[in-house]
Amino acid sequence: MNFSSLISYNFWTSIPDVTSGAGRVVFALTLGLFFLGIVIRIVNARKKTDRHIGRMFSRVGSLCVTVGLLGTILAFMSYENVPFFGNRFWYAALFILAIVWAVRIVVFLKKRLPEIREQERLDRERNKYLPGRS
């Protein structure tokens, strides 16, 4: 692949060929991501785990459903040769959205979740000595 085409305006504003092998792979991945998100949301709703872990799985499920649905819609727009919504820059924007969203989930898991658990532990310790609270 010629990487100099990545900085070309015509490359990003042209409609990709989604009937080729790479286009079919993108369509299959986004559709699979959509169904994976639905499965994650259903399993999370039925399985009673820690509520914070449930929130994390809910966020991951929302990410998968949203990115999968938008990717599938973009692939359909590219397949139908819709001039503006079928352009390549939408795929780049969707990829950036997914990366930012995934980083926010990881930050919640690694940084914010321990803080929330520590605060809940301190609240339980304090409420142990207050009347009418358990």
N, CA, C and O atoms as CSV, one atom per row, in Angstrom:
chain,resi,resn,atom,element,x,y,z
A,1,MET,N,N,0.837,-1.178,0.000
A,1,MET,CA,C,0.000,0.000,0.000
A,1,MET,C,C,0.877,1.234,0.000
A,1,MET,O,O,1.907,1.280,0.672
A,2,ASN,N,N,0.473,2.199,-0.732
A,2,ASN,CA,C,1.187,3.461,-0.805
A,2,ASN,C,C,0.650,4.374,0.303
A,2,ASN,O,O,-0.496,4.819,0.254
A,3,PHE,N,N,1.500,4.646,1.302
A,3,PHE,CA,C,1.054,5.433,2.441
A,3,PHE,C,C,0.925,6.913,2.125
A,3,PHE,O,O,0.317,7.653,2.898
A,4,SER,N,N,1.473,7.355,1.025
A,4,SER,CA,C,1.323,8.766,0.660
A,4,SER,C,C,-0.118,9.078,0.275
A,4,SER,O,O,-0.522,10.241,0.296
A,5,SER,N,N,-0.891,8.072,-0.071
A,5,SER,CA,C,-2.294,8.312,-0.394
A,5,SER,C,C,-3.114,8.631,0.854
A,5,SER,O,O,-4.216,9.167,0.741
A,6,LEU,N,N,-2.597,8.312,2.045
A,6,LEU,CA,C,-3.322,8.594,3.281
A,6,LEU,C,C,-3.440,10.084,3.564
A,6,LEU,O,O,-4.331,10.502,4.303
A,7,ILE,N,N,-2.562,10.885,2.991
A,7,ILE,CA,C,-2.645,12.326,3.218
A,7,ILE,C,C,-3.357,13.041,2.076
A,7,ILE,O,O,-3.415,14.271,2.045
A,8,SER,N,N,-3.879,12.293,1.169
A,8,SER,CA,C,-4.578,12.867,0.022
A,8,SER,C,C,-6.038,13.142,0.369
A,8,SER,O,O,-6.706,12.317,0.992
A,9,TYR,N,N,-6.518,14.300,-0.038
A,9,TYR,CA,C,-7.911,14.671,0.175
A,9,TYR,C,C,-8.852,13.733,-0.579
A,9,TYR,O,O,-9.908,13.360,-0.068
A,10,ASN,N,N,-8.471,13.366,-1.766
A,10,ASN,CA,C,-9.321,12.491,-2.577
A,10,ASN,C,C,-9.474,11.102,-1.973
A,10,ASN,O,O,-10.511,10.463,-2.149
A,11,PHE,N,N,-8.458,10.631,-1.268
A,11,PHE,CA,C,-8.542,9.322,-0.632
A,11,PHE,C,C,-9.633,9.314,0.442
A,11,PHE,O,O,-10.446,8.391,0.487
A,12,TRP,N,N,-9.657,10.326,1.299
A,12,TRP,CA,C,-10.582,10.355,2.425
A,12,TRP,C,C,-11.999,10.714,2.012
A,12,TRP,O,O,-12.949,10.371,2.716
A,13,THR,N,N,-12.160,11.401,0.880
A,13,THR,CA,C,-13.505,11.784,0.456
A,13,THR,C,C,-14.064,10.862,-0.620
A,13,THR,O,O,-15.150,11.111,-1.143
A,14,SER,N,N,-13.345,9.813,-0.953
A,14,SER,CA,C,-13.873,8.855,-1.920
A,14,SER,C,C,-14.608,7.740,-1.187
A,14,SER,O,O,-14.416,7.525,0.010
A,15,ILE,N,N,-15.445,7.044,-1.927
A,15,ILE,CA,C,-16.234,5.961,-1.348
A,15,ILE,C,C,-15.466,4.655,-1.534
A,15,ILE,O,O,-15.111,4.307,-2.660
A,16,PRO,N,N,-15.201,3.920,-0.437
A,16,PRO,CA,C,-14.454,2.665,-0.570
A,16,PRO,C,C,-15.303,1.573,-1.213
A,16,PRO,O,O,-16.532,1.616,-1.182
A,17,ASP,N,N,-14.629,0.617,-1.784
A,17,ASP,CA,C,-15.308,-0.523,-2.398
A,17,ASP,C,C,-15.560,-1.566,-1.312
A,17,ASP,O,O,-14.638,-2.262,-0.887
A,18,VAL,N,N,-16.794,-1.669,-0.872
A,18,VAL,CA,C,-17.114,-2.610,0.205
A,18,VAL,C,C,-17.488,-3.984,-0.325
A,18,VAL,O,O,-17.760,-4.894,0.458
A,19,THR,N,N,-17.505,-4.148,-1.638
A,19,THR,CA,C,-17.799,-5.473,-2.188
A,19,THR,C,C,-16.540,-6.317,-2.308
A,19,THR,O,O,-16.621,-7.513,-2.588
A,20,SER,N,N,-15.377,-5.709,-2.101
A,20,SER,CA,C,-14.122,-6.464,-2.163
A,20,SER,C,C,-13.906,-7.201,-0.840
A,20,SER,O,O,-14.744,-7.141,0.059
A,21,GLY,N,N,-12.790,-7.884,-0.738
A,21,GLY,CA,C,-12.490,-8.672,0.458
A,21,GLY,C,C,-12.375,-7.837,1.718
A,21,GLY,O,O,-12.927,-8.206,2.755
A,22,ALA,N,N,-11.662,-6.709,1.647
A,22,ALA,CA,C,-11.483,-5.864,2.826
A,22,ALA,C,C,-12.799,-5.243,3.265
A,22,ALA,O,O,-13.059,-5.116,4.461
A,23,GLY,N,N,-13.623,-4.859,2.312
A,23,GLY,CA,C,-14.916,-4.281,2.650
A,23,GLY,C,C,-15.834,-5.280,3.325
A,23,GLY,O,O,-16.574,-4.941,4.248
A,24,ARG,N,N,-15.777,-6.510,2.856
A,24,ARG,CA,C,-16.586,-7.558,3.484
A,24,ARG,C,C,-16.100,-7.848,4.894
A,24,ARG,O,O,-16.904,-8.124,5.784
A,25,VAL,N,N,-14.793,-7.789,5.103
A,25,VAL,CA,C,-14.239,-8.017,6.438
A,25,VAL,C,C,-14.688,-6.912,7.387
A,25,VAL,O,O,-15.070,-7.189,8.524
A,26,VAL,N,N,-14.645,-5.658,6.926
A,26,VAL,CA,C,-15.090,-4.536,7.760
A,26,VAL,C,C,-16.570,-4.694,8.105
A,26,VAL,O,O,-16.970,-4.494,9.252
A,27,PHE,N,N,-17.372,-5.051,7.118
A,27,PHE,CA,C,-18.801,-5.248,7.364
A,27,PHE,C,C,-19.024,-6.385,8.357
A,27,PHE,O,O,-19.837,-6.254,9.271
A,28,ALA,N,N,-18.319,-7.488,8.189
A,28,ALA,CA,C,-18.479,-8.626,9.095
A,28,ALA,C,C,-18.024,-8.271,10.514
A,28,ALA,O,O,-18.667,-8.672,11.484
A,29,LEU,N,N,-16.931,-7.532,10.644
A,29,LEU,CA,C,-16.452,-7.135,11.968
A,29,LEU,C,C,-17.435,-6.213,12.673
A,29,LEU,O,O,-17.710,-6.384,13.861
A,30,THR,N,N,-17.963,-5.241,11.949
A,30,THR,CA,C,-18.891,-4.313,12.602
A,30,THR,C,C,-20.201,-5.004,12.960
A,30,THR,O,O,-20.774,-4.742,14.017
A,31,LEU,N,N,-20.673,-5.881,12.090
A,31,LEU,CA,C,-21.890,-6.623,12.398
A,31,LEU,C,C,-21.653,-7.574,13.578
A,31,LEU,O,O,-22.512,-7.715,14.449
A,32,GLY,N,N,-20.495,-8.218,13.601
A,32,GLY,CA,C,-20.146,-9.081,14.729
A,32,GLY,C,C,-20.010,-8.309,16.024
A,32,GLY,O,O,-20.404,-8.794,17.084
A,33,LEU,N,N,-19.451,-7.102,15.945
A,33,LEU,CA,C,-19.322,-6.248,17.129
A,33,LEU,C,C,-20.695,-5.853,17.657
A,33,LEU,O,O,-20.907,-5.794,18.868
A,34,PHE,N,N,-21.617,-5.587,16.754
A,34,PHE,CA,C,-22.986,-5.246,17.151
A,34,PHE,C,C,-23.630,-6.400,17.917
A,34,PHE,O,O,-24.200,-6.197,18.989
A,35,PHE,N,N,-23.537,-7.608,17.366
A,35,PHE,CA,C,-24.141,-8.763,18.034
A,35,PHE,C,C,-23.411,-9.119,19.326
A,35,PHE,O,O,-24.042,-9.577,20.279
A,36,LEU,N,N,-22.108,-8.920,19.374
A,36,LEU,CA,C,-21.355,-9.136,20.619
A,36,LEU,C,C,-21.831,-8.182,21.703
A,36,LEU,O,O,-21.976,-8.576,22.860
A,37,GLY,N,N,-22.075,-6.931,21.334
A,37,GLY,CA,C,-22.585,-5.964,22.298
A,37,GLY,C,C,-23.954,-6.345,22.829
A,37,GLY,O,O,-24.230,-6.179,24.017
A,38,ILE,N,N,-24.813,-6.855,21.958
A,38,ILE,CA,C,-26.139,-7.300,22.405
A,38,ILE,C,C,-26.001,-8.464,23.377
A,38,ILE,O,O,-26.685,-8.503,24.400
A,39,VAL,N,N,-25.126,-9.409,23.067
A,39,VAL,CA,C,-24.915,-10.559,23.962
A,39,VAL,C,C,-24.361,-10.098,25.302
A,39,VAL,O,O,-24.807,-10.580,26.344
A,40,ILE,N,N,-23.412,-9.186,25.303
A,40,ILE,CA,C,-22.844,-8.675,26.559
A,40,ILE,C,C,-23.918,-8.004,27.394
A,40,ILE,O,O,-23.979,-8.205,28.608
A,41,ARG,N,N,-24.764,-7.211,26.758
A,41,ARG,CA,C,-25.822,-6.521,27.501
A,41,ARG,C,C,-26.839,-7.517,28.081
A,41,ARG,O,O,-27.300,-7.338,29.208
A,42,ILE,N,N,-27.186,-8.547,27.330
A,42,ILE,CA,C,-28.148,-9.537,27.825
A,42,ILE,C,C,-27.551,-10.328,28.981
A,42,ILE,O,O,-28.209,-10.518,30.004
A,43,VAL,N,N,-26.318,-10.789,28.830
A,43,VAL,CA,C,-25.673,-11.558,29.899
A,43,VAL,C,C,-25.503,-10.698,31.143
A,43,VAL,O,O,-25.693,-11.177,32.260
A,44,ASN,N,N,-25.148,-9.437,30.958
A,44,ASN,CA,C,-24.972,-8.537,32.096
A,44,ASN,C,C,-26.288,-8.301,32.823
A,44,ASN,O,O,-26.307,-8.205,34.050
A,45,ALA,N,N,-27.380,-8.208,32.086
A,45,ALA,CA,C,-28.678,-7.979,32.721
A,45,ALA,C,C,-29.151,-9.206,33.496
A,45,ALA,O,O,-29.828,-9.064,34.514
A,46,ARG,N,N,-28.809,-10.400,33.033
A,46,ARG,CA,C,-29.278,-11.622,33.686
A,46,ARG,C,C,-28.386,-12.089,34.823
A,46,ARG,O,O,-28.853,-12.730,35.764
A,47,LYS,N,N,-27.110,-11.769,34.736
A,47,LYS,CA,C,-26.173,-12.246,35.749
A,47,LYS,C,C,-26.008,-11.175,36.816
A,47,LYS,O,O,-25.697,-10.022,36.517
A,48,LYS,N,N,-26.219,-11.571,38.053
A,48,LYS,CA,C,-26.088,-10.625,39.159
A,48,LYS,C,C,-24.663,-10.704,39.708
A,48,LYS,O,O,-24.307,-11.641,40.424
A,49,THR,N,N,-23.867,-9.711,39.361
A,49,THR,CA,C,-22.500,-9.627,39.859
A,49,THR,C,C,-22.357,-8.338,40.649
A,49,THR,O,O,-23.344,-7.679,40.972
A,50,ASP,N,N,-21.150,-7.998,40.945
A,50,ASP,CA,C,-20.861,-6.729,41.590
A,50,ASP,C,C,-21.407,-5.607,40.708
A,50,ASP,O,O,-21.237,-5.638,39.489
A,51,ARG,N,N,-22.055,-4.627,41.313
A,51,ARG,CA,C,-22.708,-3.591,40.502
A,51,ARG,C,C,-21.710,-2.755,39.716
A,51,ARG,O,O,-22.039,-2.256,38.640
A,52,HIS,N,N,-20.507,-2.596,40.229
A,52,HIS,CA,C,-19.503,-1.812,39.499
A,52,HIS,C,C,-18.976,-2.585,38.294
A,52,HIS,O,O,-18.741,-2.005,37.234
A,53,ILE,N,N,-18.793,-3.874,38.456
A,53,ILE,CA,C,-18.394,-4.697,37.316
A,53,ILE,C,C,-19.537,-4.736,36.300
A,53,ILE,O,O,-19.299,-4.745,35.092
A,54,GLY,N,N,-20.766,-4.760,36.789
A,54,GLY,CA,C,-21.917,-4.689,35.899
A,54,GLY,C,C,-21.949,-3.383,35.118
A,54,GLY,O,O,-22.286,-3.370,33.934
A,55,ARG,N,N,-21.597,-2.281,35.784
A,55,ARG,CA,C,-21.525,-0.992,35.078
A,55,ARG,C,C,-20.450,-1.026,34.000
A,55,ARG,O,O,-20.637,-0.484,32.911
A,56,MET,N,N,-19.323,-1.665,34.310
A,56,MET,CA,C,-18.249,-1.755,33.330
A,56,MET,C,C,-18.685,-2.580,32.128
A,56,MET,O,O,-18.432,-2.192,30.987
A,57,PHE,N,N,-19.342,-3.724,32.372
A,57,PHE,CA,C,-19.831,-4.535,31.257
A,57,PHE,C,C,-20.920,-3.814,30.475
A,57,PHE,O,O,-21.030,-3.981,29.261
A,58,SER,N,N,-21.720,-3.019,31.161
A,58,SER,CA,C,-22.737,-2.229,30.474
A,58,SER,C,C,-22.081,-1.215,29.540
A,58,SER,O,O,-22.557,-0.986,28.428
A,59,ARG,N,N,-20.996,-0.616,29.995
A,59,ARG,CA,C,-20.269,0.343,29.155
A,59,ARG,C,C,-19.629,-0.350,27.954
A,59,ARG,O,O,-19.662,0.171,26.839
A,60,VAL,N,N,-19.053,-1.510,28.184
A,60,VAL,CA,C,-18.448,-2.254,27.073
A,60,VAL,C,C,-19.522,-2.683,26.075
A,60,VAL,O,O,-19.312,-2.609,24.864
A,61,GLY,N,N,-20.662,-3.128,26.578
A,61,GLY,CA,C,-21.758,-3.509,25.703
A,61,GLY,C,C,-22.274,-2.335,24.891
A,61,GLY,O,O,-22.568,-2.474,23.703
A,62,SER,N,N,-22.383,-1.175,25.532
A,62,SER,CA,C,-22.822,0.025,24.812
A,62,SER,C,C,-21.825,0.414,23.736
A,62,SER,O,O,-22.212,0.814,22.638
A,63,LEU,N,N,-20.544,0.297,24.049
A,63,LEU,CA,C,-19.510,0.590,23.057
A,63,LEU,C,C,-19.638,-0.337,21.860
A,63,LEU,O,O,-19.613,0.114,20.715
A,64,CYS,N,N,-19.773,-1.623,22.120
A,64,CYS,CA,C,-19.863,-2.594,21.023
A,64,CYS,C,C,-21.108,-2.379,20.171
A,64,CYS,O,O,-21.039,-2.425,18.943
A,65,VAL,N,N,-22.244,-2.146,20.819
A,65,VAL,CA,C,-23.486,-1.945,20.068
A,65,VAL,C,C,-23.407,-0.679,19.231
A,65,VAL,O,O,-23.782,-0.686,18.059
A,66,THR,N,N,-22.927,0.399,19.818
A,66,THR,CA,C,-22.876,1.674,19.108
A,66,THR,C,C,-21.911,1.622,17.938
A,66,THR,O,O,-22.267,1.998,16.822
A,67,VAL,N,N,-20.692,1.159,18.185
A,67,VAL,CA,C,-19.695,1.103,17.113
A,67,VAL,C,C,-20.110,0.101,16.049
A,67,VAL,O,O,-19.933,0.351,14.857
A,68,GLY,N,N,-20.659,-1.024,16.466
A,68,GLY,CA,C,-21.115,-2.020,15.500
A,68,GLY,C,C,-22.248,-1.517,14.629
A,68,GLY,O,O,-22.244,-1.713,13.414
A,69,LEU,N,N,-23.219,-0.867,15.256
A,69,LEU,CA,C,-24.347,-0.343,14.488
A,69,LEU,C,C,-23.911,0.770,13.543
A,69,LEU,O,O,-24.297,0.777,12.374
A,70,LEU,N,N,-23.104,1.715,14.042
A,70,LEU,CA,C,-22.630,2.796,13.172
A,70,LEU,C,C,-21.744,2.273,12.048
A,70,LEU,O,O,-21.825,2.756,10.918
A,71,GLY,N,N,-20.901,1.289,12.348
A,71,GLY,CA,C,-20.063,0.699,11.311
A,71,GLY,C,C,-20.864,-0.026,10.256
A,71,GLY,O,O,-20.550,0.045,9.068
A,72,THR,N,N,-21.904,-0.726,10.690
A,72,THR,CA,C,-22.768,-1.418,9.736
A,72,THR,C,C,-23.527,-0.415,8.860
A,72,THR,O,O,-23.680,-0.625,7.657
A,73,ILE,N,N,-23.992,0.659,9.464
A,73,ILE,CA,C,-24.668,1.707,8.682
A,73,ILE,C,C,-23.701,2.344,7.690
A,73,ILE,O,O,-24.068,2.603,6.544
A,74,LEU,N,N,-22.464,2.599,8.127
A,74,LEU,CA,C,-21.466,3.178,7.212
A,74,LEU,C,C,-21.159,2.221,6.062
A,74,LEU,O,O,-21.023,2.647,4.915
A,75,ALA,N,N,-21.051,0.943,6.368
A,75,ALA,CA,C,-20.795,-0.029,5.298
A,75,ALA,C,C,-21.955,-0.064,4.313
A,75,ALA,O,O,-21.744,-0.176,3.106
A,76,PHE,N,N,-23.172,0.030,4.821
A,76,PHE,CA,C,-24.332,0.071,3.934
A,76,PHE,C,C,-24.313,1.332,3.069
A,76,PHE,O,O,-24.612,1.280,1.876
A,77,MET,N,N,-23.960,2.460,3.681
A,77,MET,CA,C,-23.887,3.718,2.918
A,77,MET,C,C,-22.808,3.634,1.840
A,77,MET,O,O,-22.990,4.146,0.736
A,78,SER,N,N,-21.704,2.999,2.156
A,78,SER,CA,C,-20.647,2.834,1.155
A,78,SER,C,C,-21.088,1.884,0.049
A,78,SER,O,O,-20.785,2.107,-1.124
A,79,TYR,N,N,-21.794,0.840,0.416
A,79,TYR,CA,C,-22.275,-0.123,-0.569
A,79,TYR,C,C,-23.268,0.525,-1.536
A,79,TYR,O,O,-23.269,0.231,-2.731
A,80,GLU,N,N,-24.107,1.404,-1.004
A,80,GLU,CA,C,-25.104,2.077,-1.831
A,80,GLU,C,C,-24.545,3.323,-2.519
A,80,GLU,O,O,-25.278,4.017,-3.224
A,81,ASN,N,N,-23.257,3.613,-2.324
A,81,ASN,CA,C,-22.579,4.768,-2.932
A,81,ASN,C,C,-23.252,6.089,-2.590
A,81,ASN,O,O,-23.410,6.949,-3.456
A,82,VAL,N,N,-23.644,6.252,-1.348
A,82,VAL,CA,C,-24.184,7.533,-0.882
A,82,VAL,C,C,-23.012,8.513,-0.811
A,82,VAL,O,O,-22.019,8.227,-0.143
A,83,PRO,N,N,-23.107,9.658,-1.483
A,83,PRO,CA,C,-21.940,10.529,-1.654
A,83,PRO,C,C,-21.259,10.985,-0.367
A,83,PRO,O,O,-20.039,10.863,-0.268
A,84,PHE,N,N,-21.972,11.493,0.603
A,84,PHE,CA,C,-21.305,12.046,1.783
A,84,PHE,C,C,-21.118,11.006,2.881
A,84,PHE,O,O,-20.040,10.918,3.470
A,85,PHE,N,N,-22.142,10.227,3.161
A,85,PHE,CA,C,-22.089,9.299,4.282
A,85,PHE,C,C,-21.341,8.008,3.972
A,85,PHE,O,O,-21.135,7.192,4.870
A,86,GLY,N,N,-20.939,7.808,2.745
A,86,GLY,CA,C,-20.176,6.624,2.391
A,86,GLY,C,C,-18.677,6.870,2.333
A,86,GLY,O,O,-17.917,5.958,2.004
A,87,ASN,N,N,-18.236,8.087,2.647
A,87,ASN,CA,C,-16.815,8.427,2.536
A,87,ASN,C,C,-15.969,7.745,3.597
A,87,ASN,O,O,-16.464,7.328,4.645
A,88,ARG,N,N,-14.688,7.645,3.301
A,88,ARG,CA,C,-13.755,6.941,4.198
A,88,ARG,C,C,-13.522,7.661,5.510
A,88,ARG,O,O,-13.260,7.010,6.522
A,89,PHE,N,N,-13.609,8.980,5.529
A,89,PHE,CA,C,-13.286,9.684,6.770
A,89,PHE,C,C,-14.258,9.328,7.889
A,89,PHE,O,O,-13.919,9.483,9.061
A,90,TRP,N,N,-15.451,8.856,7.560
A,90,TRP,CA,C,-16.377,8.414,8.601
A,90,TRP,C,C,-15.855,7.167,9.304
A,90,TRP,O,O,-16.061,7.001,10.506
A,91,TYR,N,N,-15.183,6.292,8.567
A,91,TYR,CA,C,-14.582,5.110,9.194
A,91,TYR,C,C,-13.465,5.518,10.149
A,91,TYR,O,O,-13.322,4.943,11.228
A,92,ALA,N,N,-12.677,6.511,9.747
A,92,ALA,CA,C,-11.615,7.008,10.627
A,92,ALA,C,C,-12.212,7.653,11.875
A,92,ALA,O,O,-11.714,7.449,12.982
A,93,ALA,N,N,-13.281,8.431,11.695
A,93,ALA,CA,C,-13.933,9.062,12.844
A,93,ALA,C,C,-14.525,8.003,13.777
A,93,ALA,O,O,-14.446,8.138,14.998
A,94,LEU,N,N,-15.105,6.969,13.216
A,94,LEU,CA,C,-15.663,5.887,14.029
A,94,LEU,C,C,-14.566,5.147,14.789
A,94,LEU,O,O,-14.748,4.783,15.951
A,95,PHE,N,N,-13.439,4.928,14.140
A,95,PHE,CA,C,-12.309,4.259,14.793
A,95,PHE,C,C,-11.779,5.109,15.949
A,95,PHE,O,O,-11.491,4.581,17.023
A,96,ILE,N,N,-11.649,6.416,15.735
A,96,ILE,CA,C,-11.182,7.309,16.797
A,96,ILE,C,C,-12.179,7.334,17.949
A,96,ILE,O,O,-11.782,7.319,19.114
A,97,LEU,N,N,-13.470,7.372,17.632
A,97,LEU,CA,C,-14.508,7.330,18.660
A,97,LEU,C,C,-14.392,6.061,19.495
A,97,LEU,O,O,-14.475,6.114,20.722
A,98,ALA,N,N,-14.203,4.933,18.841
A,98,ALA,CA,C,-14.098,3.659,19.554
A,98,ALA,C,C,-12.866,3.622,20.454
A,98,ALA,O,O,-12.934,3.124,21.578
A,99,ILE,N,N,-11.751,4.141,19.970
A,99,ILE,CA,C,-10.522,4.150,20.776
A,99,ILE,C,C,-10.692,5.042,22.002
A,99,ILE,O,O,-10.327,4.644,23.108
A,100,VAL,N,N,-11.242,6.243,21.820
A,100,VAL,CA,C,-11.443,7.159,22.950
A,100,VAL,C,C,-12.399,6.556,23.961
A,100,VAL,O,O,-12.168,6.639,25.167
A,101,TRP,N,N,-13.466,5.952,23.478
A,101,TRP,CA,C,-14.448,5.336,24.367
A,101,TRP,C,C,-13.822,4.178,25.144
A,101,TRP,O,O,-14.060,4.037,26.343
A,102,ALA,N,N,-13.028,3.354,24.471
A,102,ALA,CA,C,-12.366,2.226,25.137
A,102,ALA,C,C,-11.360,2.710,26.177
A,102,ALA,O,O,-11.242,2.113,27.248
A,103,VAL,N,N,-10.638,3.779,25.873
A,103,VAL,CA,C,-9.687,4.334,26.842
A,103,VAL,C,C,-10.431,4.840,28.072
A,103,VAL,O,O,-9.965,4.658,29.197
A,104,ARG,N,N,-11.577,5.470,27.869
A,104,ARG,CA,C,-12.367,5.947,29.011
A,104,ARG,C,C,-12.854,4.784,29.876
A,104,ARG,O,O,-12.916,4.913,31.099
A,105,ILE,N,N,-13.194,3.670,29.269
A,105,ILE,CA,C,-13.614,2.499,30.037
A,105,ILE,C,C,-12.440,1.959,30.846
A,105,ILE,O,O,-12.606,1.599,32.012
A,106,VAL,N,N,-11.264,1.901,30.243
A,106,VAL,CA,C,-10.085,1.409,30.954
A,106,VAL,C,C,-9.714,2.352,32.098
A,106,VAL,O,O,-9.342,1.892,33.177
A,107,VAL,N,N,-9.812,3.661,31.875
A,107,VAL,CA,C,-9.527,4.621,32.941
A,107,VAL,C,C,-10.524,4.433,34.092
A,107,VAL,O,O,-10.138,4.478,35.260
A,108,PHE,N,N,-11.790,4.224,33.765
A,108,PHE,CA,C,-12.775,3.957,34.813
A,108,PHE,C,C,-12.401,2.703,35.590
A,108,PHE,O,O,-12.482,2.678,36.818
A,109,LEU,N,N,-11.995,1.671,34.875
A,109,LEU,CA,C,-11.677,0.400,35.520
A,109,LEU,C,C,-10.421,0.485,36.377
A,109,LEU,O,O,-10.381,-0.067,37.477
A,110,LYS,N,N,-9.407,1.166,35.884
A,110,LYS,CA,C,-8.120,1.189,36.589
A,110,LYS,C,C,-8.000,2.301,37.625
A,110,LYS,O,O,-7.338,2.120,38.647
A,111,LYS,N,N,-8.627,3.442,37.378
A,111,LYS,CA,C,-8.440,4.574,38.272
A,111,LYS,C,C,-9.665,4.871,39.118
A,111,LYS,O,O,-9.567,4.982,40.340
A,112,ARG,N,N,-10.797,4.998,38.487
A,112,ARG,CA,C,-11.997,5.445,39.192
A,112,ARG,C,C,-12.616,4.334,40.050
A,112,ARG,O,O,-13.098,4.615,41.147
A,113,LEU,N,N,-12.614,3.108,39.588
A,113,LEU,CA,C,-13.236,2.009,40.326
A,113,LEU,C,C,-12.583,1.768,41.687
A,113,LEU,O,O,-13.312,1.588,42.663
A,114,PRO,N,N,-11.255,1.753,41.812
A,114,PRO,CA,C,-10.682,1.606,43.164
A,114,PRO,C,C,-11.052,2.759,44.099
A,114,PRO,O,O,-11.239,2.551,45.298
A,115,GLU,N,N,-11.160,3.980,43.551
A,115,GLU,CA,C,-11.566,5.115,44.379
A,115,GLU,C,C,-12.993,4.952,44.879
A,115,GLU,O,O,-13.282,5.238,46.041
A,116,ILE,N,N,-13.881,4.498,44.014
A,116,ILE,CA,C,-15.279,4.299,44.393
A,116,ILE,C,C,-15.386,3.212,45.452
A,116,ILE,O,O,-16.132,3.364,46.419
A,117,ARG,N,N,-14.656,2.129,45.285
A,117,ARG,CA,C,-14.708,1.036,46.274
A,117,ARG,C,C,-14.146,1.468,47.622
A,117,ARG,O,O,-14.677,1.089,48.667
A,118,GLU,N,N,-13.089,2.247,47.606
A,118,GLU,CA,C,-12.522,2.742,48.860
A,118,GLU,C,C,-13.506,3.680,49.554
A,118,GLU,O,O,-13.660,3.624,50.774
A,119,GLN,N,N,-14.171,4.537,48.788
A,119,GLN,CA,C,-15.156,5.435,49.372
A,119,GLN,C,C,-16.336,4.651,49.959
A,119,GLN,O,O,-16.843,5.004,51.024
A,120,GLU,N,N,-16.767,3.610,49.283
A,120,GLU,CA,C,-17.853,2.786,49.817
A,120,GLU,C,C,-17.423,2.068,51.094
A,120,GLU,O,O,-18.217,1.924,52.023
A,121,ARG,N,N,-16.172,1.618,51.143
A,121,ARG,CA,C,-15.668,0.966,52.355
A,121,ARG,C,C,-15.647,1.944,53.519
A,121,ARG,O,O,-16.026,1.593,54.637
A,122,LEU,N,N,-15.203,3.173,53.259
A,122,LEU,CA,C,-15.177,4.191,54.317
A,122,LEU,C,C,-16.594,4.548,54.767
A,122,LEU,O,O,-16.827,4.766,55.956
A,123,ASP,N,N,-17.533,4.608,53.836
A,123,ASP,CA,C,-18.922,4.892,54.196
A,123,ASP,C,C,-19.506,3.775,55.048
A,123,ASP,O,O,-20.241,4.044,55.998
A,124,ARG,N,N,-19.192,2.533,54.722
A,124,ARG,CA,C,-19.679,1.409,55.532
A,124,ARG,C,C,-19.094,1.466,56.943
A,124,ARG,O,O,-19.793,1.206,57.922
A,125,GLU,N,N,-17.808,1.808,57.041
A,125,GLU,CA,C,-17.178,1.920,58.362
A,125,GLU,C,C,-17.831,3.039,59.177
A,125,GLU,O,O,-18.089,2.868,60.369
A,126,ARG,N,N,-18.094,4.159,58.552
A,126,ARG,CA,C,-18.686,5.289,59.254
A,126,ARG,C,C,-20.136,4.994,59.620
A,126,ARG,O,O,-20.561,5.304,60.733
A,127,ASN,N,N,-20.902,4.404,58.713
A,127,ASN,CA,C,-22.315,4.135,58.962
A,127,ASN,C,C,-22.530,3.018,59.959
A,127,ASN,O,O,-23.638,2.841,60.466
A,128,LYS,N,N,-21.496,2.270,60.244
A,128,LYS,CA,C,-21.609,1.195,61.232
A,128,LYS,C,C,-21.938,1.758,62.616
A,128,LYS,O,O,-22.593,1.101,63.425
A,129,TYR,N,N,-21.467,2.998,62.877
A,129,TYR,CA,C,-21.643,3.589,64.190
A,129,TYR,C,C,-22.803,4.589,64.246
A,129,TYR,O,O,-23.080,5.151,65.306
A,130,LEU,N,N,-23.469,4.809,63.137
A,130,LEU,CA,C,-24.599,5.735,63.127
A,130,LEU,C,C,-25.886,4.976,63.344
A,130,LEU,O,O,-26.065,3.891,62.792
A,131,PRO,N,N,-26.792,5.529,64.143
A,131,PRO,CA,C,-28.065,4.823,64.386
A,131,PRO,C,C,-28.946,4.852,63.123
A,131,PRO,O,O,-28.967,5.838,62.387
A,132,GLY,N,N,-29.657,3.763,62.898
A,132,GLY,CA,C,-30.611,3.684,61.798
A,132,GLY,C,C,-29.969,3.420,60.441
A,132,GLY,O,O,-30.673,3.385,59.431
A,133,ARG,N,N,-28.670,3.237,60.391
A,133,ARG,CA,C,-27.995,2.959,59.115
A,133,ARG,C,C,-27.274,1.628,59.242
A,133,ARG,O,O,-26.742,1.289,60.299
A,134,SER,N,N,-27.268,0.897,58.169
A,134,SER,CA,C,-26.544,-0.383,58.211
A,134,SER,C,C,-25.720,-0.565,56.975
A,134,SER,O,O,-25.042,-1.582,56.829
